[in-house]
Amino acid sequence: MPGSAAAAAPSASLAAIVRRRRRSTVDNPDRGALSSADWRRPSVKHTWRSMHFLLLVLLLVWCLGPLLLLGKFAFTPTQDILTAPMAVFPNGPTMHNVDQAWNRYHIGQFFMNTVWFALGAWFTQILVATTGGFVLSVLRPRWAKVLNWAVLATLFVPAVVLLIPLYKIIVHPPVGDSLVNNFFAVWLPAGASAFNVVLVARFFDSLPREIFEAARVDGAGPFRLFWHIVLPMSKPIIGVVSVFAVIASWKDFLWPFLVLKDDSVKPLSVYLQSMANVDKGTLMAALAISTLIPITMFLVFQRMFLRGAGLGGAVKG
């Protein structure tokens, strides 16, 4: 007993030292580029604040400038766009561009095609990512490691290499007729996203295993464990995958260009390239309309996206 107490004493003191060092690291305010004494110097404070302000202005101009300019062009007559593009409505705004894009070129129809395209792709990606991540991270069958290696291996295959075999499968599917000009031609391949499966599986790894064991003891099966336990704790990562899925589907061009050729299913990304020779004001209005969904998605899900970007902290306390 005396020997064990003597051996435990150094370990206890070592643990106390580690705790003190961690506490001093967290509480120390001078661990940044500048100390508190430096910030009290007027020259240093004004210089750094001026640099921060200039950087903020540069980021705003760089990121928001093109969007604001596109929005202005949507309500600017074509002649003003060509002669004075940077002037703020020299001859007044107009709704003619939006009216032409919506009524003459039927942008609304292709806008709704893109909405259905993005919604279906979002659903398949969420379904495959959550169920695949659940199997790899929570259920963990014996062959989970092999499946995980297979999923990771697909990340190293360039997507362009798969275009020809995937197109042949869509034209001559194993079951049924050709899927060309059918939304399933883009919905089904969209679900095969290894990146989303890996992303969700890593998030599920951060969830406390004790909750899963307690649910199993209470008699919860795999489906109930997935639907009532895992999914409610996974809102941050579902928000992240949702934003990625919708934005990627909204701006996708090559694959929809190959399989969605009919105007009844053609999305905006494919239709806009055929408007290159129309009136510039009308084209700008069509482009502005096409940016509504991505901007809205970011504004609605930005808090969830930023909270889930760290992929951790699902449960606190």
Sequence and secondary structure as in RCSB ss.txt:
>XXXX:A:sequence
MPGSAAAAAPSASLAAIVRRRRRSTVDNPDRGALSSADWRRPSVKHTWRSMHFLLLVLLLVWCLGPLLLLGKFAF
TPTQDILTAPMAVFPNGPTMHNVDQAWNRYHIGQFFMNTVWFALGAWFTQILVATTGGFVLSVLRPRWAKVLNWA
VLATLFVPAVVLLIPLYKIIVHPPVGDSLVNNFFAVWLPAGASAFNVVLVARFFDSLPREIFEAARVDGAGPFRL
FWHIVLPMSKPIIGVVSVFAVIASWKDFLWPFLVLKDDSVKPLSVYLQSMANVDKGTLMAALAISTLIPITMFLV
FQRMFLRGAGLGGAVKG
>XXXX:A:secstr
 HHHHHHHHHHHHHHHHHHHHHHHHHH TT SSS HHHHTSHHHHHHHHHHHHHHHHHHHHHHHHHHHHHHHHHT
S HHHHHH TTSS TT   SHHHHIIIIIS HHHHHHHHHHHHHHHHHHHHHHHHHHHHIIIII  TTHHHHHHH
HHHHTTS GGGGHHHHHHHHHS SSSS  TTSTHHHHHHHH  HHHHHHHHHHHHTS HHHHHHHHHTT  HHHI
IIIIIGGGGHHHHHHHHHHHHHHHHH  HHHHHH  STTT  HHHHGGGGTTS HHHHHHHHHHHTHHHHHHHHH
HHHHHHHHTT   SS  
